[in-house]
Amino acid sequence: MFYYTYILKSDKDGELYIGYTANLKKRFIRHNKGLNIATKPHIPYKLIYFEGFLNRIDAKRREIYLKSGWGIRSINKLLERYFKEKLS
């Protein structure tokens, strides 16, 4: 079984959401149906990035890191081209 750390971007206001799950497809659908209180005000979302892990704890640790200051910097660097293209 794989576990996924993922990043969603709101089409409505550009907000990013970082999470982890064992079922990425199902979780993405739930976010866009408004079934998550934290993300409901910002729907619809696009999945802009994900990573797969063999261990749930590793996926959770990656989520925590990506939500940190260094993690946000990493996201901006990792997805630099994507963010620049979206501004054009």
C-alpha positions in Angstrom: 0.0 0.0 0.0 1.2 3.5 -0.8 0.6 6.7 1.2 0.6 10.1 -0.4 1.6 13.5 0.6 -0.1 16.0 -1.7 -0.5 19.7 -2.5 -3.8 21.2 -3.7 -4.2 24.7 -5.2 -7.5 26.4 -5.0 -8.8 27.7 -8.4 -10.9 30.2 -6.4 -8.3 32.1 -4.5 -4.9 30.4 -5.1 -4.6 29.0 -1.6 -2.5 25.9 -1.1 -3.5 22.9 1.0 -1.0 20.2 2.0 -2.2 16.8 3.3 -1.5 13.1 3.3 -3.7 10.1 2.6 -3.7 6.4 1.7 -6.2 7.0 -1.2 -5.3 10.1 -3.2 -8.1 9.9 -5.7 -10.8 9.5 -3.0 -9.3 12.2 -0.9 -9.2 14.7 -3.8 -12.8 14.0 -4.6 -13.8 14.6 -1.0 -11.9 18.0 -1.0 -13.7 19.1 -4.1 -17.1 18.0 -2.8 -16.7 20.3 0.2 -16.5 17.4 2.7 -13.4 18.8 4.4 -14.1 21.8 6.7 -10.6 23.3 6.2 -10.8 23.3 2.4 -14.5 23.8 1.8 -14.4 27.6 1.5 -11.7 27.4 -1.2 -13.1 24.8 -3.7 -12.6 23.9 -6.4 -9.0 22.5 -6.2 -6.4 21.2 -8.6 -3.9 18.6 -7.6 -0.6 20.2 -8.4 1.9 17.8 -6.6 2.1 14.5 -4.9 4.7 12.1 -3.5 4.3 8.4 -2.8 5.6 6.6 0.3 5.6 3.0 1.5 5.1 4.0 5.1 2.3 6.2 6.6 4.7 7.7 9.1 7.0 8.9 6.3 4.1 10.5 4.5 2.9 12.3 7.6 6.4 13.5 8.4 6.7 14.9 4.8 3.4 16.7 5.3 4.6 18.3 8.5 7.8 19.3 6.8 6.0 20.8 3.8 3.8 22.9 6.2 6.9 24.3 7.9 8.8 27.4 6.8 11.5 25.4 5.1 8.9 23.3 3.5 7.1 26.3 2.0 10.4 27.4 0.6 11.0 24.0 -0.8 7.5 24.0 -2.4 8.1 27.4 -4.0 11.5 26.2 -5.4 10.2 22.8 -6.5 7.1 24.2 -8.3 8.8 27.5 -9.4 8.0 27.0 -13.1 4.4 26.0 -12.4 3.8 29.2 -10.3 5.5 31.4 -12.9 3.4 29.9 -15.8 0.2 30.5 -13.8 1.0 34.2 -13.4 1.5 34.6 -17.2 
